[in-house]
Amino acid sequence: MTETFRQALQNALAGRDTVSIRGTLIELLGRDPYAGEVSAAHKAARRIAEDGKAVLISLLPDQVGADAYVPTARRAGRRASKYLTVDEKIIKDLPCRVELATEKWDALIDEGMRLTQQEIESDPMLSMLLPGWKAEPRAEERARLSAGTAAG
C-alpha cells in the first residue's frame, strides 16, 4: 500500500510543484481515506522527502494556493496539512514549516531563515511578539546535533 501511495505522490509531483498528501490520496482512492491509509501515505511522503526529491512541509490552506486540498471538517480550513513541494518560493518563504528535507534543500531553507530573521528584526511589532526568535542555519544545527550524539 505504501509503495502504491508513493508512486501516486511522485506522479502528482511530476505534474505540480506542490501536492497535498491527503488530496492525492482522495484522488487515488475516489473517497475519503481511512486513518491507516493516511498514515501509509505520510510514510510514503517521508520516503520521498528522505530521497531528496521534494520537501515535506506543513501548510495552512491559504499558504499553498489554488491546488490546495482544503479539509471539509469543521475548523479544518484553519488547520495545517502536509504537502510535498519542490516550489522554492514556498520553501524559502516558510522555512519554519519544513518538516523534512535533505541536505540538498539546506541552502534554500537557510536563505529563507535569514530573510525571516531580517523581517522580524526590521518590524517592531514582530520583534515584540517574537523576542527570542533566532534562526539557526540547518547545516549548523546538523553539526550541533551530530556533535551532541557523538559526545553522548
C-alpha positions as CSV (number, residue, x, y, z in Angstrom):
1,M,0.0,0.0,0.0
2,T,2.8,2.4,0.9
3,E,4.5,1.8,-2.4
4,T,1.3,2.5,-4.3
5,F,0.9,5.8,-2.4
6,R,4.5,6.7,-3.0
7,Q,4.0,6.2,-6.8
8,A,0.8,8.2,-6.8
9,L,2.6,11.1,-4.9
10,Q,5.5,11.0,-7.3
11,N,3.2,11.1,-10.3
12,A,1.3,14.1,-8.8
13,L,4.6,15.9,-8.1
14,A,5.6,15.4,-11.8
15,G,2.6,17.5,-12.8
16,R,2.5,20.1,-10.0
17,D,5.1,21.8,-7.8
18,T,3.1,21.3,-4.6
19,V,0.8,18.4,-3.8
20,S,-1.4,17.7,-0.9
21,I,-0.8,14.2,0.6
22,R,-4.4,13.8,1.6
23,G,-5.7,15.4,-1.6
24,T,-3.7,13.0,-3.7
25,L,-4.9,10.1,-1.6
26,I,-8.5,11.1,-2.2
27,E,-7.9,11.4,-6.0
28,L,-6.3,7.9,-6.0
29,L,-9.0,6.2,-3.9
30,G,-12.0,8.2,-5.0
31,R,-13.2,8.5,-1.4
32,D,-12.1,9.8,2.0
33,P,-9.2,7.7,3.2
34,Y,-9.1,5.7,6.4
35,A,-6.6,6.6,9.1
36,G,-4.4,3.7,8.2
37,E,-4.3,4.8,4.6
38,V,-3.4,8.4,5.6
39,S,-0.6,7.0,7.8
40,A,0.8,4.9,5.0
41,A,0.6,7.9,2.6
42,H,2.6,10.1,5.2
43,K,5.2,7.3,5.4
44,A,5.5,7.3,1.6
45,A,5.8,11.1,1.6
46,R,8.5,10.9,4.2
47,R,10.4,8.5,2.0
48,I,10.2,10.8,-1.0
49,A,11.5,13.7,1.2
50,E,14.3,11.5,2.6
51,D,15.3,10.7,-1.0
52,G,15.7,14.4,-1.6
53,K,13.1,14.5,-4.4
54,A,10.8,17.0,-2.5
55,V,10.4,18.8,0.8
56,L,7.8,17.7,3.3
57,I,6.1,20.8,4.6
58,S,3.1,21.6,6.8
59,L,1.0,24.4,5.3
60,L,-2.3,26.2,6.0
61,P,-4.6,26.0,3.1
62,D,-4.2,29.7,2.2
63,Q,-0.4,29.4,2.1
64,V,-0.3,26.9,-0.8
65,G,-2.5,28.3,-3.4
66,A,-5.3,27.1,-5.7
67,D,-4.2,23.5,-5.8
68,A,-4.6,23.2,-2.0
69,Y,-6.7,20.4,-0.5
70,V,-9.0,22.1,2.0
71,P,-10.4,19.7,4.5
72,T,-14.2,19.9,4.9
73,A,-14.4,19.1,8.6
74,R,-15.4,21.9,11.0
75,R,-12.5,24.3,11.6
76,A,-10.2,22.2,9.3
77,G,-9.7,25.1,6.9
78,R,-7.6,26.7,9.6
79,R,-5.5,23.6,10.3
80,A,-2.3,22.8,8.6
81,S,-2.0,19.8,6.3
82,K,1.1,18.1,5.0
83,Y,2.3,18.7,1.5
84,L,5.2,17.7,-0.7
85,T,6.7,20.6,-2.6
86,V,9.6,21.4,-4.9
87,D,8.4,25.0,-5.1
88,E,11.4,27.1,-4.0
89,K,9.3,30.1,-3.2
90,I,7.2,28.2,-0.6
91,I,10.2,26.6,0.9
92,K,12.1,29.9,1.2
93,D,9.1,31.9,2.4
94,L,8.0,29.4,5.1
95,P,11.2,27.8,6.4
96,C,9.7,27.1,9.8
97,R,7.0,24.9,8.3
98,V,9.5,22.5,6.8
99,E,9.2,19.1,8.4
100,L,11.6,17.0,6.4
101,A,14.2,17.9,3.9
102,T,17.6,16.5,2.9
103,E,20.8,18.5,2.7
104,K,20.0,19.2,-0.9
105,W,17.5,21.8,0.2
106,D,19.5,23.3,3.2
107,A,20.8,26.3,1.3
108,L,17.3,27.3,0.2
109,I,15.9,26.8,3.7
110,D,18.7,28.7,5.3
111,E,18.2,31.6,2.9
112,G,14.5,31.7,3.9
113,M,15.5,31.7,7.6
114,R,17.9,34.6,7.1
115,L,15.1,36.5,5.3
116,T,12.7,35.7,8.1
117,Q,15.2,36.8,10.7
118,Q,15.7,40.1,8.8
119,E,11.9,40.6,8.6
120,I,11.5,40.1,12.3
121,E,14.3,42.4,13.2
122,S,13.1,45.2,10.9
123,D,9.4,45.0,12.1
124,P,8.9,46.4,15.6
125,M,5.6,44.5,16.1
126,L,7.1,41.2,15.0
127,S,10.2,41.6,17.1
128,M,8.0,42.4,20.1
129,L,5.9,39.3,19.5
130,L,8.9,37.1,18.9
131,P,11.6,38.5,21.2
132,G,13.9,35.5,21.4
133,W,13.4,34.1,17.9
134,K,16.7,33.3,16.2
135,A,17.2,31.4,13.0
136,E,19.7,28.6,13.2
137,P,21.1,27.5,9.8
138,R,20.3,23.8,9.1
139,A,24.0,23.0,8.5
140,E,24.9,24.4,11.9
141,E,22.0,22.6,13.5
142,R,23.0,19.3,12.0
143,A,26.6,19.8,13.1
144,R,25.5,20.7,16.7
145,L,23.1,17.7,16.8
146,S,25.7,15.2,15.5
147,A,28.3,16.5,17.9
148,G,25.8,16.1,20.7
149,T,25.2,12.5,19.8
150,A,28.9,11.7,19.3
151,A,29.7,13.2,22.7
152,G,26.7,11.5,24.5
